[in-house]
Amino acid sequence: MKIALLGYGKMGKTIDDLIKTKYGRKHEVALRSDSANAHSFSTNALSEMDIAIEFSTPDAAIGNIEKCFEANIPVVVGTTGWYTKMNYVKEMCESKNQSILYSTNFSIGVNIFFEINKKLASMMDNYEKYDVKIEETHHTTKKDKPSGTGITLAEDITWNLKRKSEWVSGNAYNDNELGIKSNRIEDVKGTHVVKYSSKIDDIEIKHTAHSREGFADGAIKAAEWLSGKKGIFTMKDMLGF
């Protein structure tokens, strides 16, 4: 496949390097867009691609998705922080008969972690003596806070744990709130902890990313899976969860 990389920061460069070293005979990166040329690359140039992988910024993501739909190519979106416009993107995708696969995290391990988190929340629903909180840690250049992965974990908990009806960024002050603490430390790839605490014990699940390669490889596999499909998909669809 001829791939367009929309966003050429840490993740874009990792995807580019992985395609060269692991997927070179199958795929090539034929277009690269970063903040320097984001407004200059044309829809015509995009239309020559087979698919786009989008890892830019929350402010740029919607415009990049629109360009992909106009160019009639599918797009895999790893940028988070734009989900308040999700309904707009879904309506546009359906009306134009396009395809998009979006996820807060493309790591296979994280998506397994998501499923464990949901199962644990469902089990803990019967044990009100346990309170729960989330802590996420990322690199200092990450734009959004809390992380998209942290929000996904929180939303899955509030869906399965009746005593928590909403999440908040920072400390929770009401019993129905689930707090997400966000840390930003130089060059941390991504760590997420879900912790249930009671007076007698703690139960904790944790995912730690050691490199960005897991996210990059998942995004490339998502692009392969999305090719030839029409509609709106997530990693759950791809992994069969």
TIPA-653961 format. One record per residue (C-alpha): x, y, z; residue in three letters; residue number from 1. Coordinates in Angstrom, 1 decimal, decimal comma. Example, Ala and Ser with C-alpha at 12.3 -4.5 7.8 and 13.67 -1.06 7.14 Angstrom:
<pt x="12,3" y="-4,5" z="7,8" type="ALA" seq="1"/>
<pt x="13,7" y="-1,1" z="7,1" type="SER" seq="2"/>
This chain:
<pt x="0,0" y="0,0" z="0,0" type="MET" seq="1"/>
<pt x="1,0" y="3,6" z="-0,6" type="LYS" seq="2"/>
<pt x="0,6" y="5,2" z="2,8" type="ILE" seq="3"/>
<pt x="0,2" y="8,9" z="3,7" type="ALA" seq="4"/>
<pt x="1,5" y="9,8" z="7,2" type="LEU" seq="5"/>
<pt x="-0,5" y="12,8" z="8,4" type="LEU" seq="6"/>
<pt x="1,5" y="14,1" z="11,4" type="GLY" seq="7"/>
<pt x="5,2" y="13,5" z="11,6" type="TYR" seq="8"/>
<pt x="6,0" y="13,7" z="15,3" type="GLY" seq="9"/>
<pt x="7,3" y="10,9" z="17,5" type="LYS" seq="10"/>
<pt x="4,6" y="8,5" z="16,4" type="MET" seq="11"/>
<pt x="4,7" y="9,4" z="12,7" type="GLY" seq="12"/>
<pt x="8,5" y="8,9" z="12,6" type="LYS" seq="13"/>
<pt x="8,2" y="5,5" z="14,5" type="THR" seq="14"/>
<pt x="5,6" y="4,3" z="12,0" type="ILE" seq="15"/>
<pt x="7,8" y="5,5" z="9,1" type="ASP" seq="16"/>
<pt x="10,8" y="3,6" z="10,5" type="ASP" seq="17"/>
<pt x="8,8" y="0,5" z="11,2" type="LEU" seq="18"/>
<pt x="7,4" y="0,4" z="7,6" type="ILE" seq="19"/>
<pt x="11,0" y="0,7" z="6,3" type="LYS" seq="20"/>
<pt x="12,4" y="-2,1" z="8,5" type="THR" seq="21"/>
<pt x="9,5" y="-4,5" z="8,8" type="LYS" seq="22"/>
<pt x="7,0" y="-3,8" z="6,0" type="TYR" seq="23"/>
<pt x="9,2" y="-2,5" z="3,2" type="GLY" seq="24"/>
<pt x="8,2" y="-5,1" z="0,7" type="ARG" seq="25"/>
<pt x="4,5" y="-4,6" z="1,4" type="LYS" seq="26"/>
<pt x="4,1" y="-0,9" z="2,0" type="HIS" seq="27"/>
<pt x="5,7" y="2,4" z="1,4" type="GLU" seq="28"/>
<pt x="5,3" y="5,9" z="2,9" type="VAL" seq="29"/>
<pt x="4,7" y="8,0" z="-0,2" type="ALA" seq="30"/>
<pt x="3,5" y="11,2" z="1,5" type="LEU" seq="31"/>
<pt x="4,5" y="12,8" z="4,8" type="ARG" seq="32"/>
<pt x="2,8" y="15,8" z="6,3" type="SER" seq="33"/>
<pt x="3,9" y="17,8" z="9,4" type="ASP" seq="34"/>
<pt x="3,2" y="21,2" z="10,8" type="SER" seq="35"/>
<pt x="5,4" y="22,8" z="8,1" type="ALA" seq="36"/>
<pt x="3,5" y="21,5" z="5,1" type="ASN" seq="37"/>
<pt x="0,1" y="20,6" z="6,6" type="ALA" seq="38"/>
<pt x="-1,7" y="23,4" z="4,8" type="HIS" seq="39"/>
<pt x="0,0" y="22,9" z="1,5" type="SER" seq="40"/>
<pt x="-0,4" y="19,2" z="0,5" type="PHE" seq="41"/>
<pt x="-3,3" y="18,8" z="-1,8" type="SER" seq="42"/>
<pt x="-6,3" y="16,5" z="-2,0" type="THR" seq="43"/>
<pt x="-5,0" y="15,4" z="-5,4" type="ASN" seq="44"/>
<pt x="-1,8" y="14,2" z="-3,7" type="ALA" seq="45"/>
<pt x="-3,8" y="12,4" z="-1,1" type="LEU" seq="46"/>
<pt x="-6,0" y="10,7" z="-3,7" type="SER" seq="47"/>
<pt x="-2,9" y="8,9" z="-5,1" type="GLU" seq="48"/>
<pt x="-2,5" y="7,1" z="-1,8" type="MET" seq="49"/>
<pt x="-4,1" y="3,9" z="-0,8" type="ASP" seq="50"/>
<pt x="-4,7" y="4,9" z="2,9" type="ILE" seq="51"/>
<pt x="-3,7" y="7,5" z="5,4" type="ALA" seq="52"/>
<pt x="-2,5" y="7,1" z="9,0" type="ILE" seq="53"/>
<pt x="-3,2" y="10,2" z="11,1" type="GLU" seq="54"/>
<pt x="-1,2" y="11,0" z="14,2" type="PHE" seq="55"/>
<pt x="-1,1" y="14,8" z="14,3" type="SER" seq="56"/>
<pt x="-2,7" y="17,1" z="17,0" type="THR" seq="57"/>
<pt x="-6,2" y="17,5" z="18,3" type="PRO" seq="58"/>
<pt x="-6,5" y="20,8" z="16,4" type="ASP" seq="59"/>
<pt x="-5,4" y="19,4" z="13,0" type="ALA" seq="60"/>
<pt x="-7,1" y="16,0" z="13,1" type="ALA" seq="61"/>
<pt x="-10,6" y="17,0" z="11,9" type="ILE" seq="62"/>
<pt x="-9,1" y="18,9" z="8,9" type="GLY" seq="63"/>
<pt x="-7,0" y="15,9" z="8,0" type="ASN" seq="64"/>
<pt x="-9,9" y="13,5" z="8,2" type="ILE" seq="65"/>
<pt x="-11,9" y="15,8" z="6,0" type="GLU" seq="66"/>
<pt x="-9,1" y="15,8" z="3,4" type="LYS" seq="67"/>
<pt x="-9,0" y="12,0" z="3,4" type="CYS" seq="68"/>
<pt x="-12,7" y="11,8" z="2,8" type="PHE" seq="69"/>
<pt x="-12,5" y="14,3" z="0,0" type="GLU" seq="70"/>
<pt x="-9,7" y="12,3" z="-1,5" type="ALA" seq="71"/>
<pt x="-11,7" y="9,1" z="-1,2" type="ASN" seq="72"/>
<pt x="-9,1" y="7,2" z="0,8" type="ILE" seq="73"/>
<pt x="-9,6" y="5,4" z="4,2" type="PRO" seq="74"/>
<pt x="-8,0" y="6,9" z="7,2" type="VAL" seq="75"/>
<pt x="-6,7" y="5,4" z="10,5" type="VAL" seq="76"/>
<pt x="-6,8" y="8,0" z="13,2" type="VAL" seq="77"/>
<pt x="-4,6" y="7,7" z="16,3" type="GLY" seq="78"/>
<pt x="-4,9" y="11,4" z="17,4" type="THR" seq="79"/>
<pt x="-7,1" y="11,9" z="20,5" type="THR" seq="80"/>
<pt x="-8,6" y="15,1" z="21,9" type="GLY" seq="81"/>
<pt x="-11,0" y="15,7" z="19,1" type="TRP" seq="82"/>
<pt x="-13,8" y="13,4" z="20,2" type="TYR" seq="83"/>
<pt x="-16,3" y="16,2" z="21,0" type="THR" seq="84"/>
<pt x="-16,7" y="16,4" z="17,2" type="LYS" seq="85"/>
<pt x="-17,2" y="12,6" z="16,8" type="MET" seq="86"/>
<pt x="-20,8" y="12,9" z="15,7" type="ASN" seq="87"/>
<pt x="-19,8" y="15,3" z="12,9" type="TYR" seq="88"/>
<pt x="-17,1" y="13,0" z="11,7" type="VAL" seq="89"/>
<pt x="-19,4" y="9,9" z="11,8" type="LYS" seq="90"/>
<pt x="-22,1" y="11,8" z="9,8" type="GLU" seq="91"/>
<pt x="-19,6" y="13,0" z="7,3" type="MET" seq="92"/>
<pt x="-18,1" y="9,5" z="6,9" type="CYS" seq="93"/>
<pt x="-21,5" y="7,9" z="6,3" type="GLU" seq="94"/>
<pt x="-22,8" y="10,6" z="4,0" type="SER" seq="95"/>
<pt x="-19,7" y="10,4" z="1,8" type="LYS" seq="96"/>
<pt x="-19,5" y="6,6" z="2,0" type="ASN" seq="97"/>
<pt x="-16,0" y="6,7" z="3,4" type="GLN" seq="98"/>
<pt x="-14,1" y="4,6" z="6,0" type="SER" seq="99"/>
<pt x="-12,3" y="5,5" z="9,2" type="ILE" seq="100"/>
<pt x="-10,8" y="3,4" z="12,0" type="LEU" seq="101"/>
<pt x="-10,1" y="5,4" z="15,2" type="TYR" seq="102"/>
<pt x="-8,7" y="4,4" z="18,5" type="SER" seq="103"/>
<pt x="-7,3" y="6,0" z="21,7" type="THR" seq="104"/>
<pt x="-4,6" y="3,4" z="21,5" type="ASN" seq="105"/>
<pt x="-3,4" y="1,0" z="18,8" type="PHE" seq="106"/>
<pt x="-1,3" y="-1,2" z="21,0" type="SER" seq="107"/>
<pt x="-2,5" y="-4,8" z="21,1" type="ILE" seq="108"/>
<pt x="-1,5" y="-5,0" z="24,7" type="GLY" seq="109"/>
<pt x="-3,5" y="-1,9" z="25,7" type="VAL" seq="110"/>
<pt x="-6,6" y="-3,2" z="23,9" type="ASN" seq="111"/>
<pt x="-6,3" y="-6,4" z="25,9" type="ILE" seq="112"/>
<pt x="-5,9" y="-4,2" z="29,0" type="PHE" seq="113"/>
<pt x="-9,1" y="-2,4" z="28,1" type="PHE" seq="114"/>
<pt x="-11,0" y="-5,7" z="28,1" type="GLU" seq="115"/>
<pt x="-9,5" y="-6,7" z="31,5" type="ILE" seq="116"/>
<pt x="-10,4" y="-3,3" z="32,9" type="ASN" seq="117"/>
<pt x="-14,1" y="-3,8" z="31,8" type="LYS" seq="118"/>
<pt x="-14,2" y="-7,2" z="33,3" type="LYS" seq="119"/>
<pt x="-12,7" y="-6,1" z="36,6" type="LEU" seq="120"/>
<pt x="-15,1" y="-3,1" z="36,9" type="ALA" seq="121"/>
<pt x="-18,0" y="-5,5" z="36,3" type="SER" seq="122"/>
<pt x="-16,8" y="-7,8" z="39,1" type="MET" seq="123"/>
<pt x="-16,2" y="-4,9" z="41,5" type="MET" seq="124"/>
<pt x="-19,7" y="-3,6" z="41,0" type="ASP" seq="125"/>
<pt x="-20,8" y="-5,8" z="43,9" type="ASN" seq="126"/>
<pt x="-18,1" y="-4,6" z="46,3" type="TYR" seq="127"/>
<pt x="-18,8" y="-1,1" z="47,3" type="GLU" seq="128"/>
<pt x="-16,1" y="-0,9" z="50,0" type="LYS" seq="129"/>
<pt x="-13,6" y="-0,4" z="47,1" type="TYR" seq="130"/>
<pt x="-13,0" y="3,0" z="45,6" type="ASP" seq="131"/>
<pt x="-11,3" y="3,3" z="42,3" type="VAL" seq="132"/>
<pt x="-8,9" y="5,8" z="40,6" type="LYS" seq="133"/>
<pt x="-6,8" y="6,0" z="37,4" type="ILE" seq="134"/>
<pt x="-3,3" y="7,4" z="37,0" type="GLU" seq="135"/>
<pt x="-1,7" y="7,9" z="33,6" type="GLU" seq="136"/>
<pt x="1,8" y="9,1" z="32,8" type="THR" seq="137"/>
<pt x="3,1" y="10,3" z="29,4" type="HIS" seq="138"/>
<pt x="5,9" y="12,3" z="27,9" type="HIS" seq="139"/>
<pt x="5,9" y="16,1" z="28,4" type="THR" seq="140"/>
<pt x="5,0" y="16,9" z="24,7" type="THR" seq="141"/>
<pt x="1,7" y="15,1" z="24,8" type="LYS" seq="142"/>
<pt x="-1,0" y="17,7" z="24,1" type="LYS" seq="143"/>
<pt x="-4,1" y="16,3" z="25,7" type="ASP" seq="144"/>
<pt x="-4,8" y="15,6" z="29,3" type="LYS" seq="145"/>
<pt x="-6,1" y="13,1" z="30,5" type="PRO" seq="146"/>
<pt x="-4,8" y="10,8" z="27,8" type="SER" seq="147"/>
<pt x="-7,3" y="9,2" z="25,4" type="GLY" seq="148"/>
<pt x="-6,4" y="5,9" z="26,8" type="THR" seq="149"/>
<pt x="-7,1" y="7,1" z="30,3" type="GLY" seq="150"/>
<pt x="-10,5" y="8,4" z="29,2" type="ILE" seq="151"/>
<pt x="-11,3" y="5,1" z="27,6" type="THR" seq="152"/>
<pt x="-10,4" y="3,2" z="30,8" type="LEU" seq="153"/>
<pt x="-12,6" y="5,7" z="32,8" type="ALA" seq="154"/>
<pt x="-15,6" y="5,5" z="30,5" type="GLU" seq="155"/>
<pt x="-15,5" y="1,7" z="30,5" type="ASP" seq="156"/>
<pt x="-15,4" y="1,8" z="34,3" type="ILE" seq="157"/>
<pt x="-18,3" y="4,2" z="34,6" type="THR" seq="158"/>
<pt x="-20,3" y="2,0" z="32,2" type="TRP" seq="159"/>
<pt x="-19,7" y="-1,2" z="34,3" type="ASN" seq="160"/>
<pt x="-19,4" y="0,2" z="37,9" type="LEU" seq="161"/>
<pt x="-22,8" y="1,7" z="38,9" type="LYS" seq="162"/>
<pt x="-21,4" y="3,8" z="41,8" type="ARG" seq="163"/>
<pt x="-19,3" y="5,8" z="39,4" type="LYS" seq="164"/>
<pt x="-21,3" y="7,9" z="37,0" type="SER" seq="165"/>
<pt x="-18,7" y="10,3" z="35,6" type="GLU" seq="166"/>
<pt x="-14,9" y="10,8" z="35,4" type="TRP" seq="167"/>
<pt x="-13,1" y="14,0" z="36,3" type="VAL" seq="168"/>
<pt x="-9,6" y="15,2" z="35,6" type="SER" seq="169"/>
<pt x="-7,6" y="15,3" z="38,8" type="GLY" seq="170"/>
<pt x="-8,9" y="14,4" z="42,2" type="ASN" seq="171"/>
<pt x="-12,5" y="13,1" z="42,7" type="ALA" seq="172"/>
<pt x="-14,4" y="14,9" z="45,5" type="TYR" seq="173"/>
<pt x="-17,8" y="13,2" z="45,2" type="ASN" seq="174"/>
<pt x="-18,6" y="9,5" z="45,6" type="ASP" seq="175"/>
<pt x="-20,0" y="9,2" z="42,1" type="ASN" seq="176"/>
<pt x="-16,8" y="10,6" z="40,5" type="GLU" seq="177"/>
<pt x="-13,8" y="8,7" z="39,1" type="LEU" seq="178"/>
<pt x="-10,6" y="10,7" z="39,3" type="GLY" seq="179"/>
<pt x="-7,9" y="10,5" z="36,6" type="ILE" seq="180"/>
<pt x="-4,5" y="11,8" z="37,7" type="LYS" seq="181"/>
<pt x="-2,2" y="12,8" z="34,8" type="SER" seq="182"/>
<pt x="1,6" y="13,0" z="35,0" type="ASN" seq="183"/>
<pt x="3,9" y="14,4" z="32,3" type="ARG" seq="184"/>
<pt x="7,5" y="13,2" z="32,6" type="ILE" seq="185"/>
<pt x="10,2" y="13,4" z="29,9" type="GLU" seq="186"/>
<pt x="10,1" y="10,6" z="27,4" type="ASP" seq="187"/>
<pt x="7,7" y="8,3" z="29,1" type="VAL" seq="188"/>
<pt x="6,0" y="6,2" z="26,4" type="LYS" seq="189"/>
<pt x="2,8" y="5,6" z="28,4" type="GLY" seq="190"/>
<pt x="1,8" y="4,0" z="31,7" type="THR" seq="191"/>
<pt x="-1,7" y="3,5" z="32,9" type="HIS" seq="192"/>
<pt x="-2,8" y="2,2" z="36,3" type="VAL" seq="193"/>
<pt x="-6,3" y="1,4" z="37,6" type="VAL" seq="194"/>
<pt x="-6,4" y="0,9" z="41,3" type="LYS" seq="195"/>
<pt x="-9,2" y="-0,3" z="43,6" type="TYR" seq="196"/>
<pt x="-8,6" y="0,5" z="47,2" type="SER" seq="197"/>
<pt x="-10,3" y="-0,5" z="50,5" type="SER" seq="198"/>
<pt x="-9,3" y="-0,4" z="54,1" type="LYS" seq="199"/>
<pt x="-8,0" y="-3,9" z="54,0" type="ILE" seq="200"/>
<pt x="-6,3" y="-4,2" z="50,6" type="ASP" seq="201"/>
<pt x="-5,7" y="-2,8" z="47,1" type="ASP" seq="202"/>
<pt x="-6,3" y="-4,4" z="43,7" type="ILE" seq="203"/>
<pt x="-4,3" y="-2,9" z="40,8" type="GLU" seq="204"/>
<pt x="-3,9" y="-3,5" z="37,1" type="ILE" seq="205"/>
<pt x="-1,2" y="-1,7" z="35,1" type="LYS" seq="206"/>
<pt x="0,0" y="-1,4" z="31,6" type="HIS" seq="207"/>
<pt x="3,5" y="0,0" z="30,8" type="THR" seq="208"/>
<pt x="4,7" y="0,7" z="27,3" type="ALA" seq="209"/>
<pt x="8,4" y="0,2" z="26,8" type="HIS" seq="210"/>
<pt x="8,6" y="1,7" z="23,3" type="SER" seq="211"/>
<pt x="6,3" y="3,3" z="20,7" type="ARG" seq="212"/>
<pt x="6,8" y="0,3" z="18,3" type="GLU" seq="213"/>
<pt x="3,7" y="-1,5" z="19,7" type="GLY" seq="214"/>
<pt x="1,5" y="1,5" z="18,9" type="PHE" seq="215"/>
<pt x="3,1" y="1,9" z="15,5" type="ALA" seq="216"/>
<pt x="2,7" y="-1,8" z="14,6" type="ASP" seq="217"/>
<pt x="-0,9" y="-1,8" z="15,7" type="GLY" seq="218"/>
<pt x="-1,6" y="1,3" z="13,5" type="ALA" seq="219"/>
<pt x="-0,1" y="-0,4" z="10,5" type="ILE" seq="220"/>
<pt x="-2,0" y="-3,6" z="11,1" type="LYS" seq="221"/>
<pt x="-5,2" y="-1,4" z="11,4" type="ALA" seq="222"/>
<pt x="-4,4" y="0,2" z="8,0" type="ALA" seq="223"/>
<pt x="-4,1" y="-3,3" z="6,5" type="GLU" seq="224"/>
<pt x="-7,4" y="-4,4" z="8,0" type="TRP" seq="225"/>
<pt x="-9,3" y="-1,3" z="7,0" type="LEU" seq="226"/>
<pt x="-8,2" y="-1,4" z="3,4" type="SER" seq="227"/>
<pt x="-11,2" y="-2,3" z="1,2" type="GLY" seq="228"/>
<pt x="-13,8" y="-1,7" z="3,9" type="LYS" seq="229"/>
<pt x="-16,4" y="1,0" z="4,2" type="LYS" seq="230"/>
<pt x="-17,8" y="2,4" z="7,5" type="GLY" seq="231"/>
<pt x="-16,7" y="3,4" z="11,0" type="ILE" seq="232"/>
<pt x="-14,5" y="1,1" z="13,0" type="PHE" seq="233"/>
<pt x="-12,4" y="0,8" z="16,1" type="THR" seq="234"/>
<pt x="-9,8" y="-1,6" z="17,3" type="MET" seq="235"/>
<pt x="-12,5" y="-3,7" z="18,9" type="LYS" seq="236"/>
<pt x="-13,7" y="-4,5" z="15,4" type="ASP" seq="237"/>
<pt x="-10,3" y="-5,3" z="14,1" type="MET" seq="238"/>
<pt x="-9,4" y="-7,6" z="17,1" type="LEU" seq="239"/>
<pt x="-12,9" y="-9,2" z="17,4" type="GLY" seq="240"/>
<pt x="-13,5" y="-8,1" z="21,0" type="PHE" seq="241"/>
